[in-house]
Amino acid sequence: MRLRNIPGAKDAIAESPYVVQEPEKCRERWGECFPEKQPLHIEVGMGKGRFLMDMARLHPEINYAGIEMYDSVLLRALQKREEWKASGEELNNLLFMRMDARELPQVFGKGEVERIYLNFSDPWPKARHAKRRLTSREFLARYEEILVPEGLVEFKTDNRELFEFSLEEVKERGWELLEYTFDLHSQPEMMKGNVMTEYEEKFSSMGNPICKLICRQRQ
C-alpha cells in the first residue's frame, strides 16, 4: 500500500519533543535518555503508536521506544500523543524515533533491550524480499546484537503464510520457540495481559485468527 505524503510531517517530527532526533547518540546510554533508568522494550514498526502508548500507560516501570520509518505514519502517532497530553495524560516512559529497522545495532548497544515487539509487520510477500521481513533470520541476527541474554521477541500477525515463515526462521537461526499459537484469542493463558493493536481489533472482528509467537536466543 502506498502511503500518502502529508505536508509538514518532516517538520513536525523534527520539532517534536517526543522524537529522538539522533538516536545513535543514545547508544549504550539509553538509561540516560529517559527520566528514569528502567528496563527498555521496543516496538519495531509501531505504526500509529496505539499499542506502545497503551503499554506505556499500563507499565510505568518500563521504558518504551517506538520505531517507525514512515513520516506520515509517525506523524499520526505524534498527533495521538498530543491528544493524550491535552487530556492531561503524559507518558514520560515513551519515546519515538524515525529510522530504518536495519540500523538497530547502530542505535542500541549489546544488552540494552529486554523485549522487542513486532505487531502485524509488513509481510513482504515476494520471495526476493524475504530478508526484509522483520522475523527473517537476517533481522533475528540484528536482534541478537541488542537484546539481553534472556531477551524476548514477541510477534503477532493475521498473515498465516508470514507466521509459518517466521516459525521456520526462528528454527533455522537456532532460537528457542517458547510459545506459539495460530489462534491467540482462543488461548486464555496467552491472552493474559494482551494489549490489542488497531489491526488486531480490526482483523479479529472480521473473524481472522491472530497468530502469535514468543521466542528468544538459545542460551
C-alpha positions in Angstrom: 0.0 0.0 0.0 1.4 3.4 -1.0 1.5 5.8 1.9 0.2 9.3 1.2 2.7 12.0 1.9 1.5 14.5 4.5 2.8 18.1 4.0 4.7 19.3 7.1 5.2 15.8 8.5 9.0 16.0 8.4 9.0 19.4 10.2 6.6 18.2 12.9 8.8 15.2 13.5 11.9 17.3 13.7 10.3 19.7 16.2 8.6 17.1 18.4 10.0 16.6 22.0 8.7 13.0 21.8 11.1 12.1 18.9 14.7 11.2 19.4 16.3 13.1 16.6 19.7 11.4 16.6 19.1 8.0 18.2 22.6 6.7 17.5 23.9 9.2 20.1 21.9 7.3 22.8 23.6 4.0 22.0 24.8 2.4 25.2 23.3 5.1 27.4 19.5 4.7 26.8 19.0 4.7 30.5 20.0 8.4 30.5 17.6 9.3 27.7 14.5 8.7 29.9 13.7 10.4 33.2 14.0 7.1 35.0 16.5 4.3 34.4 14.3 1.3 33.7 14.2 -1.8 31.5 13.8 -0.9 27.8 11.2 -2.5 25.5 11.0 -1.5 21.8 8.4 -1.9 19.1 9.8 -2.2 15.6 7.3 -0.8 13.0 5.0 0.8 15.6 2.5 2.3 13.1 0.3 4.9 14.7 1.6 4.1 18.1 -1.5 3.0 19.9 -0.1 -0.3 21.2 3.0 1.2 22.6 1.1 4.1 24.2 -1.2 1.7 25.9 1.7 -0.4 27.1 3.5 2.7 28.5 0.3 3.7 30.3 -0.1 0.2 31.8 3.6 -0.3 32.7 5.2 2.9 34.0 8.0 0.8 35.4 9.3 0.1 31.9 10.7 2.5 29.3 9.4 2.1 25.7 10.8 3.2 22.4 8.8 3.1 19.2 10.4 2.8 15.8 8.8 3.8 12.6 10.3 4.6 9.2 7.5 6.4 7.5 7.0 10.1 8.3 3.2 10.1 7.6 2.7 7.2 10.0 4.9 8.6 12.7 3.0 11.9 12.5 -0.2 10.1 13.4 1.4 8.8 16.5 2.6 12.2 17.5 -0.9 13.6 17.0 -2.3 10.9 19.2 0.3 11.6 21.8 -0.6 15.3 21.7 -4.2 14.5 22.2 -3.3 12.4 25.3 -1.3 15.3 26.7 -4.1 17.7 26.1 -6.4 15.5 28.1 -3.9 15.6 31.0 -2.1 12.3 30.4 1.7 12.5 29.9 3.8 9.4 29.2 7.4 10.1 30.5 8.4 6.5 29.7 7.8 6.6 26.0 9.9 7.9 23.1 9.6 7.6 19.3 12.2 7.6 16.5 12.1 7.7 12.8 14.6 5.2 11.5 15.1 2.1 9.4 15.0 -1.1 11.5 18.1 -2.3 9.7 20.0 0.3 11.7 19.0 -1.2 15.1 22.6 -2.3 16.1 23.8 1.3 15.4 21.2 2.7 17.8 21.2 0.1 20.6 24.2 -1.5 22.3 24.6 -5.1 23.3 22.1 -6.0 26.1 20.3 -2.6 26.1 16.9 -4.0 25.1 14.9 -6.5 27.1 12.0 -7.1 24.8 11.1 -6.5 21.1 7.5 -6.3 19.9 6.6 -7.0 16.2 3.0 -6.3 15.5 1.3 -7.0 12.1 4.6 -6.4 10.3 4.7 -5.8 6.5 4.7 -9.4 5.0 6.9 -8.5 2.0 5.2 -11.3 0.1 7.6 -11.6 -2.8 10.3 -14.3 -2.2 13.1 -12.0 -3.2 12.1 -9.6 -0.4 12.2 -12.3 2.4 15.2 -10.8 4.1 13.2 -7.6 4.7 10.6 -9.4 6.8 11.1 -8.4 10.5 11.1 -12.1 11.5 13.7 -13.2 9.0 17.0 -14.7 10.1 18.7 -11.5 9.0 16.6 -9.5 11.5 16.9 -12.1 14.2 20.7 -11.7 13.9 20.3 -7.9 14.4 18.1 -8.6 17.5 20.9 -10.8 18.9 23.1 -7.7 18.9 20.9 -5.6 21.1 18.9 -8.0 23.4 19.8 -9.0 26.9 20.7 -12.8 27.1 17.2 -13.8 28.1 15.5 -11.1 26.0 12.3 -11.9 24.2 10.8 -11.2 20.7 7.0 -11.2 20.6 5.4 -11.3 17.2 1.7 -11.1 16.2 0.1 -11.3 12.8 -3.0 -12.4 11.0 -1.0 -13.5 8.0 -0.6 -17.3 8.3 2.0 -17.6 5.5 4.2 -15.0 7.2 3.7 -16.7 10.5 4.7 -20.1 9.1 7.8 -18.5 7.5 8.6 -16.9 10.9 8.4 -20.2 12.7 10.9 -21.7 10.3 13.2 -18.7 10.5 13.3 -19.0 14.3 14.2 -22.6 14.0 16.9 -22.0 11.3 18.5 -19.2 13.3 18.7 -21.6 16.3 16.4 -19.6 18.5 14.2 -21.1 21.2 10.5 -21.0 20.5 8.8 -20.5 23.9 5.2 -20.3 22.9 3.2 -20.1 19.7 -0.4 -20.3 18.5 -2.3 -19.9 15.3 -5.4 -18.6 17.2 -4.3 -16.3 20.0 -7.8 -15.3 21.1 -8.8 -18.9 21.8 -5.8 -19.3 24.2 -6.7 -17.9 27.7 -3.2 -18.3 29.1 -1.5 -16.4 26.2 -4.2 -13.8 26.2 -3.4 -12.7 29.8 -2.1 -9.2 29.6 -2.6 -9.0 25.9 -2.8 -5.4 24.6 -4.6 -5.3 21.2 -3.3 -3.2 18.3 -5.7 -1.4 15.9 -5.0 -4.1 13.3 -5.7 -6.8 15.9 -9.1 -5.4 16.7 -9.9 -4.9 13.0 -8.9 -8.4 11.8 -10.2 -10.3 14.8 -13.6 -8.6 14.4 -13.6 -9.9 10.8 -13.1 -13.4 12.1 -9.4 -13.6 11.2 -7.4 -15.7 13.7 -4.5 -13.9 15.2 -1.2 -15.8 15.3 1.4 -15.1 18.0 4.9 -16.4 18.9 7.3 -15.7 21.7 11.0 -16.6 21.2 14.5 -15.9 22.4 18.0 -16.6 21.5 19.0 -20.1 22.7 21.4 -20.0 25.6 
